[in-house]
Amino acid sequence: MRGVDLAGLWPVPLDRWLVFWAVAARAAAVTATAPVFGASFVPGVLRVGLALGVSYALWPSVRAPVPPADLWGDAAFVLGEAVTGLAIGLMSRMAFAAVQAMGSLLDLDLGFGAASLLDPASEQPLPLLGNFMNLFATVVYLLSNAHYVLLAALAESFRVLPPGTWAAPSFARPLVDAFAAAFLTAVQLAVPVLAASFLVTVALAVLSRAVPQLNVFLLGLPVKSAVGLLGLALLLPIYAGMMQRLFPADAGALLGPLGGG
């Protein structure tokens, strides 16, 4: 009885198929956490299809060490790629985190903190201006082609962070630093509108001393809200330019903090 030529039936070595699933794990983690791609309004089937399509396109060019031959080693190999993709996706979201935090700061100061809307991207309730700034940032993100930069960074990551290099412990510090920088950026973005609101508060305080009969509490909130919204509307073109600078300009800017620069 003649033997069966398994090489002819299965032309791709099994270790290369394991590399494919490692590439798919990294791509899926990126698409699940990155801006726009990871939004809840994007169907899960579309995200899975995008991850598999990108993985299939990148797979032939990915060079990786020979994967472990045991089950637990294979699982750790794929899991490490998912963690790497998660770090890349979270790093790409830092600019959105800064913009959302900036909108939340304005909501608290201008009196919109009690009014919340459902954010279509995360399906979480966000204050009014926080939700608006998140949608505004999404438009700027797409118009500036930053989503292409993300895909380019995913492709480049397989060269600077090859599969099998367990770099997860080194991701903690860059991510913490990025969160801190995002909070500082949020405060810097909110300062112009907050300063205008503060001047209105000072003016109302002086007015209340000059006209004691004036109900400052009744007048103050509408005036602060109107001045804040007017200032925000005037600053939107400037904010758009600042957001473009916040988004990574190339793959190196996104991967550099993770050790891929």
N, C-alpha and C positions, 0 to 999 in steps of 0.2 A: 504494500500500500504506500503510495507516494505521499510525502509530507506536503503540508500547505505552506506556501510562501507568504508568511505574515508581513514581510516587508512590502510586498506588492499590494496587500490589502490595506496596510496602514503606513503610508509613505512618510508620514511625519513622526519623528521619534517622540516617545512619551515625555521626555524631559522638555522638549520644545512646547508641547501642549501645556505643561505645567507653567512654563514661562508665559504662555498666552493668558492663562487664568490669573497669573500674578499681575500682568499688565492690565487686564480687565478689572482687577480689584482696585488698583490705583486709579484708573480712569473713572470707575464707578464712584469711588469716594470723593473724587474731585467734583464730578457732576452733581453729587448729592448735597454738597456743602457750598459750592461756589455761588456767587451772585447770578441771578437770572436762571441759570441751569438748574439750581437747586430750589427754585421757588415752588411753592405748593401748587400754583396754577399750571405748572408744566406737568403733563401726565407722566405717571411713573413708567409707562411703556416707552414713551419717547426718551426719557432719561436712560433707561436700560438700553434701548436701541442705539442711542448716541454713544454710550460707553462701549458697547460691543463693536460698533462701527469704527470708532477711533482706535480701539484696541487692535482690531484686525488690520488697520492701516499701519499702525506702529510696530506690530509684532515682528515682522521680518527683520527690522533694523535694530531690534533690541538685543544687546549682547549681555548675557548674564552667566554667572558661574553655574556649574552643574548643580541642580537642585538636590536637596537631600533625598536619599532613597527610602526613608521611612515615612510613615503616615504623619506622625507628629512634626517631623521636620518639614514636610511639605505644607502642613497647615500653618506653621510659623512663617514659612517663606511667603505664603500668600497674605497672611495677616500683616506682616511687616509692610507689604506694598499698600495695603488698605490704610495703614496708619500714615504712611508717607503721603498718600493722596488726601487724607483728611487734613494733614498739616498744610498742604498747598491750598486746599479749598478754604480753610479758615483764614489763612494769611491773605487770600484774595478778598475776603469779606471785611477786612479791617476798615477800609474807607467807608463802607456802608454803616458799620458800627459807629464810626465817628459822626456821620451825618444824622443817623437816628438819635444818637445821644444829644447832639446839638438841638434837634427839633424838640426833644423832650425837655431840655433846659428852658427853651423858649416857652413851651407850653406851661411850665410851672410859673414862670415870671409873668406871662401875659394873661393868665387866668383861664387857659384852655385845658388845664390838667384834668379836670373832671370829665371833659368830653373826650371819648375814645372811639376810634373807628377800627374795624377789622382790617388788618394789613393783608392784602391778597397774596403777598409773597410768603409770609410765614404763618398765616392764619392765626395770628396772635393779636390781641387788642393793643393798639398803639394810640397815644394821644394824637390830637388833630394835626398839629404841625409836624410831629414825628413821622406820621404816616405820609403827609404831603412831601416832606423832604426825602423820605425813602423812595417814593415814586419819582420825584425829580432826579434823584441820583441814578435811578435805573435808566431813565431816558438819556442822561448825560453819558452813562456807562456804555450804552449801545451806540450812541452817536459818535463816541470817541473810539469805537472799535476795540474797547478793552476786553471784550469777550474773545476776540481773536488772539489777543496777547495771552489770555489764560490758556487757550488751546496750544499756543506755541510753547508756553511754559511747561505744559504737561508733556509735550513731545521732548523738550530739552531736558526735562527732569530725568529721563531715562539715561541720558548721557552723563550728567553731573551727579546723579544719585542712582546708580545702577541697581537693578533688582538684586536682592540678596545682601545688600549693605544695610544692616539693621541700624538705622540712624535715629530711631524714635526718641531715645533719651536726650539727644541733642536738640530736639524740637521745642522742649518745654521753655527754655529761657527766651528764644526768639519770639515765641507766641505771647509770653507774658509781657515782654518789652513792647510788642506790637499793640497789645491791649492798652497798655499805659499810654503809648503814643496816640492811640485813637481817642482816649479820653481827653488828653491835652489838646488835640486837634479840635475836638468838639467844643471845648471851652473857647478856643481861639476863634472858631467860626461864629459862636454865639455872642461874642463880646460886643460887636457894633450895635446889634439890636438891644442887647441888655443895657448898654450905655445909654441909648436913647430912652429906654424905659426908665432908667434911673433918673435921668434929667427930668422926665415927666413927673416922677415921684417928688423930686425936689421942688419943682414948680408948683405942684399941688400943695405941698407943705407950706410954702411961702404964701400961696393964695389963701390957705385956710387961716393963717395968722392975720392976713390983711382983711379977710371977710369971714369972721367967725361963724356967721349964719349959714355959710356954704357947707352943704353935706359932701365932704370930700370922699367919704367911703362910697357914696352912691355914684359920684362922678368919676372917681379915680379909675375903676376897672374898665369902663368903656373907653375912656381916653387912652389908657395904657394899651389896651388891645388894638385900638385903631392906629396909634402911632407905631406899635410893633409890627402890625401887618403891613403898613405903608413902608416902613423901613425894610422889611423882608422883601417886599415886591421890588423896591428900588435896588436891592443888593443881589437879586437873583442872577443877573448876568455875571457879576463878580464871583458869586458862589459857583456858577457853572465852570468858570475858568479855574477856580481853586480845586474843584472836584476833579477836573481833568488832570491836574498835577498830583492829586492824591492817588489816582488809579495808576497801577504799574505801567510804565511806558514800554517796557520790553520784558522778555522772559527773565533776564538777569536781575532786574529790579525785584521781581516776585520771588525768585529762588535764592537770591543772595543771602537774606537773613536766615534761611534754613541751611546754610552751608553749601549752597549750590552755586555761589558766585565765583 
